[in-house]
Amino acid sequence: MRQRGAAGWLKHDITHRGITAWALAALLLSFYIFLYWGGRTLLGVHVPNLVHDFAVWIRDVTGWKFVNRWTVYGALYTLAITGGGIHVMRKYRHNAYQLVRTSVVIVTQMSLAFSVPILLKLSGQPEYYFSYLWPLKIEYLFPHHLSSLPVYMLVYSLLGSMVMVPLASIFFGKRWYCSWICGCGGLANTFGDPWRHLSSKSNAAWRFEKVSIHTTLGLAFLLTGLVAASFLVGKGHPEFHHAVKSFRAVYMFVVVSILSGIVGVAAYPIGGTRIWCRFFCPMAAMIGLLQKFGRYRITVKENMCISCGLCSKYCEMGIDVRSYAQRNQSFVRASCVGCGICAEVCPRGVLRLENKWDKDPQELNMQTLLSESYKHSPHRKAA
């Protein structure tokens, strides 16, 4: 409901695609253009090097030689997550799950995604982000990158991406990473919380999502394989090396710069907070597939839904949660990040996030088997 007064108008306008929302989106877009292409010519126009100049000014004032445009970006990103996280924790202060989850997001961003890489760099070690793994941080499995890492970083890159991610996703679902660790999801669930309701719930968006996100995952696998092949064949095939280098440059420009940065963040005020996570993130695609065969699901209490629609409205991934609740159908969707807001806003406590295997009917008691009542219980299904 829109509140009275100028503050009420602004709050509603900026969170409901009003003129202030479009202005904020334009401001965020401009920032990313300055960040990525500052000092260069983009589409025939010279882009001012504002972020770099600001970093130079900080270096001159403080004497901190490690500061560059990415340090500035990391600091702003961390401030956005921290400030937004404090707002979310006050908003959901009655919900222990949201308090713990948001606290972990803030601490992870402050440490693994910001402070630790700087400290590593200052100590003469490679700048490494322990909160990001392949294929989100796609270069972390490139052979030439792995060969330049200390042993403990090498082991972490390999075991983290190839062992920890699959196992954690099977046992805890997508939420362990997308809603607890990842900086992209962290920004969406903190700074982006006021716009979570803007995600499209249409079938067209869902159909596009299934094609786009798995296409990006396929491209990530292909690029990793080609880079590995280029490393193995050595310098004897210059044309192949050039083709791989060109493919990598296109991938980094389109997927990393345009989709994860500009589209993923700048579009918050007009398209919702999980555009990157929902439609393009290769990490989300991979662990979403694992989630469908794992223990995580949203369970539904039978005959309790009153069809208020709040769960669907506030689902940042565009899932029509109400349709499952109306059918008394517990479910898991590959796109669900387990943020828990659907359960939070439900006025009757119909929804619950759980990690458990479906019961095997042969393990049920004899009375249930004879009555065949197990056939009528809600089972996990993917629409």
C-alpha positions in Angstrom: 0.0 0.0 0.0 1.4 3.4 -0.9 2.1 5.6 2.0 1.2 9.3 2.1 3.7 12.1 1.7 6.8 12.7 -0.4 8.7 9.9 1.3 5.9 7.5 0.7 5.7 8.5 -3.0 9.4 8.1 -3.4 9.4 4.6 -1.8 6.6 3.4 -4.0 8.0 5.1 -7.2 11.5 3.7 -6.8 10.3 0.2 -6.1 7.5 0.0 -8.7 9.3 1.1 -11.9 8.6 4.8 -11.5 10.7 7.6 -12.8 13.1 7.4 -9.9 13.6 3.7 -10.5 14.6 4.3 -14.1 16.9 7.1 -12.9 18.6 4.8 -10.5 19.0 2.1 -13.2 20.6 4.7 -15.5 23.0 5.7 -12.7 24.0 2.1 -12.0 24.4 1.5 -15.8 26.6 4.6 -16.0 28.8 3.4 -13.1 29.4 0.0 -14.8 30.3 1.7 -18.1 32.8 3.9 -16.2 34.1 0.8 -14.4 34.5 -1.5 -17.3 35.4 0.9 -20.1 36.7 4.0 -18.4 39.5 5.6 -20.4 38.5 3.7 -23.6 36.3 4.4 -26.6 32.9 2.7 -26.6 30.7 2.9 -29.7 32.8 5.8 -30.9 32.4 7.7 -27.6 35.3 8.3 -25.2 34.4 7.1 -21.7 35.8 9.1 -18.8 38.1 7.1 -16.5 36.2 8.2 -13.4 36.5 5.1 -11.2 40.2 4.8 -12.0 40.8 8.5 -11.2 38.9 8.1 -7.9 41.2 5.1 -7.1 44.2 7.2 -7.9 43.0 10.0 -5.6 42.5 7.5 -2.8 46.1 6.2 -3.3 47.5 9.8 -3.2 45.6 10.7 0.0 46.1 7.5 1.9 49.3 6.1 0.5 47.6 2.7 -0.1 49.4 1.5 -3.2 47.1 -1.6 -3.6 44.0 0.5 -4.4 42.8 0.3 -8.0 39.4 0.6 -9.7 38.5 -3.0 -8.7 39.4 -2.3 -5.0 37.0 0.7 -5.2 34.3 -1.5 -6.7 34.8 -4.2 -4.1 34.5 -1.6 -1.3 31.3 -0.2 -2.7 30.0 -3.7 -3.3 30.7 -4.6 0.3 29.2 -1.5 1.6 26.0 -2.1 -0.4 25.7 -5.7 0.9 26.4 -4.6 4.5 24.0 -1.6 4.4 21.3 -3.7 2.6 22.0 -6.6 5.0 21.4 -4.4 8.0 18.1 -3.3 6.5 17.0 -6.9 5.8 18.0 -8.0 9.3 15.9 -5.3 10.8 13.0 -6.1 8.5 13.0 -9.8 9.2 14.4 -9.6 12.8 11.8 -12.1 14.0 13.0 -14.8 11.5 16.1 -16.7 12.7 16.8 -18.2 9.3 17.0 -14.7 7.7 19.1 -13.3 10.4 21.7 -16.1 10.2 21.7 -16.2 6.4 22.1 -12.5 6.0 24.8 -12.4 8.7 26.8 -15.1 6.8 26.4 -13.2 3.5 27.8 -10.0 5.1 30.7 -11.8 6.8 31.6 -13.8 3.7 31.6 -10.7 1.5 33.7 -8.7 4.0 36.2 -11.5 4.4 36.5 -14.0 1.5 35.4 -11.6 -1.2 37.1 -8.4 -0.1 39.6 -8.4 2.7 41.3 -11.7 2.1 42.2 -11.1 -1.6 43.7 -7.7 -0.6 45.7 -9.3 2.2 46.9 -12.0 -0.1 48.0 -9.5 -2.6 49.8 -7.4 0.0 51.7 -10.5 1.2 52.9 -11.3 -2.3 50.5 -14.1 -3.1 48.0 -14.3 -5.9 44.8 -12.3 -5.4 42.3 -15.1 -4.8 38.5 -15.0 -4.1 37.6 -18.1 -2.0 33.9 -17.3 -2.2 33.9 -17.7 -6.0 34.3 -21.1 -7.7 34.2 -22.4 -11.3 32.1 -22.0 -13.5 31.1 -18.6 -12.0 34.8 -17.6 -11.7 35.5 -19.5 -15.0 39.3 -18.8 -15.1 39.7 -20.8 -11.8 39.9 -24.0 -13.8 42.0 -22.7 -16.6 45.3 -24.7 -16.6 47.6 -21.7 -17.0 45.8 -20.1 -14.0 46.0 -23.2 -11.9 49.7 -23.6 -12.7 50.4 -20.1 -11.2 48.7 -20.8 -7.9 50.2 -22.0 -4.6 49.5 -25.6 -3.7 46.7 -24.8 -1.2 44.9 -22.6 -3.7 45.3 -25.2 -6.5 43.8 -27.9 -4.3 41.0 -25.6 -3.2 40.2 -24.7 -6.8 40.0 -28.3 -7.9 38.3 -29.8 -4.9 36.0 -26.8 -4.3 34.6 -26.9 -7.9 34.6 -30.6 -8.5 33.9 -32.1 -5.1 32.5 -29.6 -2.6 30.0 -27.9 -5.0 28.3 -31.1 -6.2 28.2 -32.7 -2.7 26.9 -29.6 -1.0 24.3 -29.0 -3.7 23.0 -32.6 -3.4 22.7 -32.4 0.3 21.7 -28.8 0.9 20.3 -27.7 -2.4 21.2 -24.5 -4.3 20.7 -22.3 -1.3 24.0 -23.1 0.4 25.8 -21.1 -2.3 23.4 -18.9 -4.1 21.8 -17.5 -0.9 24.6 -17.9 1.7 28.0 -17.5 0.0 27.8 -16.0 -3.5 28.4 -12.2 -3.7 25.9 -12.0 -6.7 23.1 -13.5 -4.6 24.3 -11.6 -1.5 23.8 -8.3 -3.3 20.4 -9.4 -4.6 19.2 -10.4 -1.2 20.4 -7.3 0.6 20.8 -4.2 -1.5 18.3 -5.6 -4.0 15.6 -6.6 -1.5 13.2 -3.7 -2.3 12.9 -4.9 -5.9 12.5 -8.7 -5.5 8.8 -8.5 -6.4 9.6 -7.2 -9.9 10.7 -10.6 -11.3 8.6 -11.9 -14.1 6.3 -14.8 -13.3 5.2 -15.4 -16.9 5.5 -18.7 -18.7 7.5 -17.0 -21.4 10.1 -15.9 -18.9 10.3 -19.4 -17.6 10.8 -20.9 -21.1 13.5 -18.4 -21.8 15.2 -19.1 -18.5 15.4 -22.8 -19.2 17.1 -22.1 -22.6 19.3 -19.2 -21.6 20.9 -20.4 -18.4 21.7 -23.8 -19.8 23.2 -22.2 -22.9 25.5 -20.2 -20.7 26.5 -23.3 -18.8 27.2 -25.1 -22.1 29.4 -22.2 -23.2 31.3 -22.2 -19.9 32.1 -25.9 -20.3 33.1 -25.4 -23.9 35.4 -22.5 -23.1 37.0 -24.4 -20.3 37.6 -27.4 -22.5 39.0 -25.3 -25.3 41.3 -23.3 -23.0 42.6 -26.6 -21.6 43.1 -28.0 -25.1 45.0 -24.8 -26.1 47.3 -25.2 -23.1 48.0 -28.9 -23.9 48.8 -28.5 -27.6 51.4 -25.9 -26.9 52.4 -23.1 -29.3 52.4 -25.2 -32.4 48.8 -24.2 -33.5 48.7 -20.4 -33.6 45.3 -20.3 -35.4 43.7 -22.5 -32.8 45.2 -20.4 -30.0 43.9 -17.2 -31.6 40.4 -18.7 -32.0 40.3 -19.8 -28.4 41.6 -16.4 -27.2 38.9 -14.6 -29.3 36.1 -16.9 -27.9 37.4 -16.2 -24.4 37.3 -12.5 -25.0 33.7 -12.6 -26.3 32.6 -14.8 -23.3 34.2 -12.4 -20.8 32.7 -9.4 -22.5 29.2 -10.7 -22.9 28.7 -13.0 -19.9 31.0 -11.5 -17.3 30.8 -7.8 -18.1 27.4 -7.3 -19.8 25.2 -10.0 -18.3 26.6 -10.3 -14.7 27.4 -6.7 -14.2 25.3 -4.3 -16.3 22.2 -6.5 -16.8 22.6 -8.3 -13.5 22.9 -5.3 -11.2 21.9 -2.1 -13.2 18.5 -3.6 -14.0 17.6 -4.2 -10.4 15.1 -1.3 -10.2 13.2 -2.2 -13.4 13.6 -6.0 -13.7 14.1 -7.5 -10.3 17.2 -8.7 -8.5 18.0 -12.1 -9.9 18.1 -11.5 -13.6 21.8 -12.7 -13.8 21.2 -15.6 -11.4 18.0 -16.7 -13.0 18.7 -16.4 -16.7 22.5 -16.5 -17.2 24.7 -17.7 -14.3 26.5 -20.9 -15.2 27.0 -21.7 -11.5 23.3 -21.4 -10.8 22.5 -23.6 -13.8 24.9 -26.4 -12.7 23.9 -26.6 -9.1 20.3 -26.1 -10.0 20.4 -29.4 -12.0 22.1 -31.1 -9.0 19.4 -29.7 -6.7 16.6 -31.4 -8.6 18.1 -34.8 -7.6 19.1 -33.9 -4.1 17.5 -33.5 -0.7 16.3 -29.9 -0.8 12.7 -29.1 -1.5 9.9 -26.8 -0.4 7.2 -28.7 1.5 3.6 -27.7 1.5 1.1 -28.2 4.3 -2.1 -29.8 2.9 -5.3 -27.7 2.5 -3.8 -24.6 4.2 -3.2 -22.3 1.3 -5.7 -19.4 1.0 -4.3 -18.3 -2.4 -3.2 -14.8 -1.2 -0.3 -14.9 -3.7 2.3 -13.3 -1.5 4.7 -16.3 -2.0 4.6 -15.9 -5.8 4.8 -12.1 -5.6 7.9 -12.0 -3.6 9.7 -14.9 -5.2 12.8 -13.3 -6.8 13.3 -16.2 -9.1 9.9 -15.8 -10.7 8.5 -19.1 -9.5 4.7 -19.4 -9.2 4.9 -20.9 -5.7 1.1 -20.4 -5.1 0.3 -22.9 -7.8 2.1 -25.6 -6.0 0.6 -24.7 -2.6 -2.9 -24.7 -4.1 -2.3 -28.2 -5.4 -0.9 -29.4 -2.0 2.3 -30.3 -3.9 5.7 -30.2 -2.3 8.3 -29.3 -4.9 11.8 -28.4 -6.0 12.6 -26.2 -8.9 16.1 -25.9 -10.4 15.9 -22.1 -10.2 14.9 -21.9 -6.5 17.7 -20.4 -4.4 16.2 -21.1 -1.0 16.1 -17.5 0.2 13.1 -18.5 2.3 11.1 -15.3 1.7 8.1 -17.3 0.4 7.8 -19.1 3.7 8.4 -15.8 5.5 5.6 -13.9 3.9 3.1 -16.7 4.0 0.4 -15.7 6.5 -0.5 -19.3 7.4 2.9 -21.0 7.5 2.1 -23.2 4.6 5.6 -23.4 3.2 8.7 -24.9 4.7 12.3 -25.2 3.4 13.6 -28.7 4.1 16.6 -31.0 3.3 15.4 -34.6 3.3 15.0 -37.5 0.9 11.5 -38.5 -0.1 10.4 -41.6 1.8 10.5 -44.9 -0.1 7.0 -46.5 0.1 8.7 -49.8 0.9 10.1 -48.3 4.1 6.6 -47.2 5.3 4.6 -49.2 7.9 2.3 -52.0 6.9 -0.9 -50.0 7.6 0.1 -47.3 5.3 1.0 -49.8 2.6 -2.3 -51.7 2.9 -4.3 -48.6 2.7 -2.2 -47.2 -0.1 -2.5 -43.8 1.5 1.1 -43.0 0.5 -0.1 -42.6 -3.0 -2.0 -39.5 -2.1 0.8 -37.8 -0.2 2.5 -34.8 -1.9 5.7 -35.8 -3.5 8.5 -33.7 -4.9 7.9 -32.8 -8.5 9.4 -30.4 -11.0 7.0 -28.4 -13.2 
